[in-house]
Amino acid sequence: MLENKNQNLTPISTLGEFGLIRHLTEKFSLQNPSSELGVGDDGAVIFQEGKRMVVSTDLFAEGVHFNLGYVPLKHLGYKTVVANLSDIAAMNAVPTQILVSVAVSNRFPVEALEEIYSGIALACEKYKVDLIGGDTTSSTSGLVMSITAIGAADQDKIVTRKGAQENDLLVVTGDLGGAYLGLQILEREHAVFLANPQMQPEMEGYDYLLERQLKPEARTDVQEILEGLEIVPTSMIDISDGLASEVLHLSKQSEVGFRIYENKVPLDPLTVSTAEEFNISPVTCALNGGEDYELLFTIAPKDFEKIKNHLDFTVIGHAVELSQGNHLVLSGSNELAEITAQGWKHF
């Protein structure tokens, strides 16, 4: 759980709830003018003149969303923040504040929570967001974290999952499938370690995939890029549960179908070679893997010229009439395969 196994550990009970909160948050400072009052009172105060507030929250439970057998605590803190900021980015908003609540069992010392909060602090620094509150409590079932992210946007710039029209182009940022394969590598090496603790993990050469899984990044930069291109997407969602699942969400909310072209799905070369190593289709990893935290959005056909030469955006398909359903156009044959969501299921 802790990288330094030899340090003297401090029981949480020596600090108490409020002492623990003060200890973990005393080095956090406010960066945004909209954060009028942060940690330390009964509530935070946010003032954002002329903007609409966007709020999202997520729960992360040990044994369900993460395995502390191979996930470093600092990375966990960073990733939980990123996952929530990704939701704010998917609304075409700018993240400004977060609240963090943690439930821990007595097997966690103060130093473990310090590691988690050091990762949270790194994310706050990178994305220029303020930690303005939260809570701590005890848990009988390991570690549970709840992150609430708050952002702001002009009313006419907010983008939802509802708004795609027939013939709109379907666009994705970055590349897909890498996080899923990073997870497969970690699971494989963890299983080897449990069987023989003397074995050294074989992770050399997989750095990009491991980073995609353990330290992903939220695409908060996309809002500014699109603004510079004078594009407001007609619909948008972040890719947390796999491309297929997110396409179906857009389809349901916008009441259109989609055609995705298999040969257009962006894949990193290491994703392709590692998928082959695991005997998995790399496109399947992209469709059903999840945790890439890229953005999927639709734009009007008239905006294609503005976006076509941007290296970080890939047009992977288009919207069709709802009755035509959602299909993957297979490479080489142009046959249609129905898109079904086989990615992450929360229950």
Long-range contacts (C-beta under 8 A, 24 or more apart in sequence): 1-68, 1-73, 1-108, 1-112, 2-73, 2-109, 2-111, 2-112, 2-115, 3-72, 3-115, 7-111, 9-109, 9-110, 9-111, 10-109, 10-110, 10-111, 11-106, 11-109, 11-110, 12-104, 12-106, 12-108, 12-109, 12-110, 12-113, 13-106, 14-110, 15-110, 17-136, 17-137, 20-110, 20-113, 20-136, 21-134, 21-135, 21-136, 23-110, 23-114, 24-113, 24-114, 24-117, 24-136, 25-117, 25-131, 25-134, 27-121, 28-121, 28-124, 28-130, 28-131, 30-130, 30-132, 31-124, 31-128, 31-129, 31-130, 32-96, 32-97, 32-128, 32-129, 32-130, 34-96, 34-97, 34-152, 35-96, 35-97, 35-130, 35-132, 37-132, 38-130, 38-131, 38-132, 38-133, 39-131, 39-132, 39-133, 39-134, 43-133, 44-97, 44-99, 44-132, 44-133, 46-96, 46-97, 46-132, 46-150, 48-96, 48-152, 50-154, 51-152, 51-153, 51-154, 52-93, 52-152, 52-153, 52-154, 52-155, 52-158, 53-150, 53-151, 53-152, 54-88, 54-91, 54-93, 54-150, 54-151, 54-152, 54-153, 54-158, 55-148, 55-149, 55-150, 55-151, 56-84, 56-87, 56-88, 56-91, 56-148, 56-149, 57-84, 57-146, 57-147, 57-148, 57-149, 58-83, 58-84, 58-87, 58-146, 58-147, 59-144, 59-145, 59-146, 60-144, 60-145, 60-146, 60-147, 61-141, 61-142, 61-143, 61-144, 62-141, 62-142, 62-143, 62-144, 63-141, 63-142, 67-186, 67-190, 68-143, 69-190, 69-193, 69-194, 70-186, 70-187, 70-189, 70-190, 71-186, 71-214, 72-115, 72-214, 73-112, 73-115, 73-116, 73-119, 74-115, 74-116, 74-118, 74-119, 74-122, 75-119, 75-214, 75-215, 76-116, 76-119, 76-145, 77-115, 77-116, 77-117, 77-118, 77-119, 77-120, 77-121, 77-122, 77-123, 78-119, 78-120, 78-122, 78-123, 78-215, 79-119, 79-214, 79-215, 79-216, 80-120, 80-145, 80-147, 81-119, 81-120, 81-123, 81-124, 81-127, 81-129, 81-147, 81-149, 82-123, 82-127, 82-216, 82-217, 82-218, 82-293, 83-147, 83-216, 83-218, 83-240, 83-293, 84-147, 84-148, 84-149, 85-123, 85-127, 85-129, 85-149, 85-218, 85-220, 86-218, 86-219, 86-238, 86-240, 86-293, 86-295, 87-149, 87-238, 88-149, 88-150, 88-151, 88-218, 88-220, 89-218, 89-219, 89-220, 89-222, 89-223, 89-238, 89-295, 90-159, 90-236, 90-237, 90-238, 90-295, 91-151, 91-153, 91-158, 91-159, 91-160, 91-236, 92-153, 92-157, 92-158, 92-159, 92-223, 92-226, 92-232, 92-233, 92-236, 93-151, 93-152, 93-153, 93-157, 93-158, 93-223, 94-151, 94-152, 94-153, 94-220, 94-223, 95-127, 95-129, 95-149, 95-150, 95-151, 95-218, 95-220, 96-129, 96-130, 96-150, 96-151, 96-152, 97-129, 97-130, 97-131, 97-132, 97-149, 97-150, 98-124, 98-129, 98-130, 98-131, 98-132, 98-147, 98-148, 98-149, 98-150, 99-131, 99-132, 99-133, 99-134, 99-147, 99-148, 99-150, 100-131, 100-134, 100-145, 100-146, 100-147, 101-134, 101-135, 101-136, 101-137, 101-145, 101-146, 101-147, 102-134, 102-135, 102-136, 102-137, 102-143, 102-144, 102-145, 102-146, 103-136, 103-137, 103-138, 103-139, 103-143, 103-144, 103-145, 104-136, 104-138, 104-139, 104-143, 104-144, 105-138, 105-139, 105-140, 105-141, 105-142, 105-143, 106-138, 108-143, 116-145, 127-218, 127-220, 153-223, 156-232, 157-223, 157-227, 157-232, 159-232, 159-233, 159-234, 159-235, 159-236, 159-297, 160-235, 160-236, 160-253, 161-235, 161-236, 161-237, 161-249, 161-250, 161-253, 161-254, 162-235, 162-253, 162-254, 163-233, 163-234, 163-235, 163-254, 163-298, 164-234, 164-235, 164-250, 164-254, 164-256, 164-298, 164-319, 165-234, 165-254, 165-256, 165-298, 165-300, 165-319, 166-256, 166-319, 166-320, 166-321, 167-301, 167-318, 167-319, 167-320, 168-234, 168-235, 168-256, 168-298, 168-299, 168-300, 168-301, 168-318, 168-319, 169-298, 169-299, 169-300, 169-301, 169-303, 169-304, 169-315, 169-317, 169-318, 169-319, 170-247, 170-258, 170-260, 170-296, 170-297, 170-298, 170-315, 170-316, 170-317, 170-318, 170-319, 171-233, 171-296, 171-297, 171-298, 171-299, 171-307, 171-313, 171-314, 171-315, 171-316, 172-239, 172-243, 172-265, 172-266, 172-294, 172-295, 172-296, 172-313, 172-314, 172-316, 173-219, 173-222, 173-294, 173-295, 173-296, 173-312, 173-313, 173-314, 174-219, 174-266, 174-292, 174-294, 174-312, 175-266, 175-267, 175-268, 175-271, 175-292, 175-294, 176-239, 176-243, 176-265, 176-266, 176-267, 176-271, 176-285, 176-286, 176-289, 176-292, 176-294, 177-267, 177-268, 177-271, 177-275, 177-282, 177-283, 177-285, 177-286, 177-289, 177-292, 178-208, 178-209, 178-212, 178-213, 178-268, 178-270, 178-271, 178-285, 178-292, 179-209, 179-212, 179-213, 179-216, 179-289, 179-290, 179-291, 179-292, 179-293, 180-213, 180-242, 180-285, 180-288, 180-289, 180-290, 180-291, 180-292, 181-209, 181-271, 181-274, 181-275, 181-278, 181-280, 181-285, 181-289, 182-206, 182-209, 182-210, 182-211, 182-212, 182-213, 182-214, 183-213, 183-289, 183-291, 184-274, 184-278, 185-209, 185-210, 185-274, 186-210, 186-213, 186-214, 206-270, 206-274, 208-268, 208-270, 209-270, 209-271, 209-274, 212-291, 212-292, 213-291, 216-291, 216-292, 216-293, 217-293, 218-293, 219-293, 219-294, 219-295, 222-295, 225-310, 225-312, 229-303, 229-306, 229-307, 229-310, 230-306, 231-299, 231-303, 231-306, 231-307, 233-297, 233-298, 233-299, 234-297, 234-298, 234-299, 234-300, 235-297, 235-298, 236-295, 236-296, 236-297, 236-298, 237-295, 237-296, 237-297, 238-293, 238-294, 238-295, 238-296, 239-290, 239-292, 239-293, 239-294, 239-295, 239-296, 240-290, 240-291, 240-292, 240-293, 240-344, 241-290, 241-341, 241-343, 241-344, 242-286, 242-287, 242-288, 242-289, 242-290, 242-341, 242-342, 242-343, 242-344, 243-286, 243-287, 243-288, 243-296, 244-287, 244-288, 244-339, 244-340, 244-341, 244-342, 244-343, 245-288, 245-290, 245-341, 245-343, 245-344, 246-296, 247-296, 247-326, 247-339, 248-326, 248-339, 248-341, 250-296, 250-298, 251-322, 251-326, 254-298, 254-319, 255-322, 256-319, 256-320, 256-321, 256-322, 257-319, 257-320, 257-321, 257-322, 257-323, 257-324, 257-325, 257-326, 257-327, 258-317, 258-318, 258-319, 258-320, 258-326, 258-327, 258-339, 259-317, 259-318, 259-320, 259-324, 259-327, 259-329, 259-336, 260-316, 260-317, 260-326, 260-327, 260-328, 260-329, 260-339, 261-316, 261-317, 261-328, 261-329, 261-331, 262-328, 262-329, 262-330, 262-331, 263-331, 264-314, 264-315, 264-316, 264-317, 265-314, 265-316, 266-314, 266-316, 283-328, 287-328, 287-339, 287-342, 287-343, 288-341, 288-342, 288-343, 289-343, 290-343, 290-344, 291-344
